């Protein structure tokens, strides 16, 4: 609680114009804490690619994208 007490003392002597800024900052912190973080693995699994892709897709990407001759 030492940190909370120190913050309270600092706020007590803070000039009035800065109080609005501190209040906005606290609101942002609360929103960030309460918002749920997206699950990266779940997002990636939803974007999976079908398994019927060519085995040489990485090596022949230009061929499959633009129709250039295979190397």
Secondary structure, DSSP 8 states (H G I E B T S, - for coil): -HHHHHHHHHHHTS-HHHHHHHHHHHHHHHHHHHS----HHHHHHHT---TTS-TTTTTTHHHHHH-----
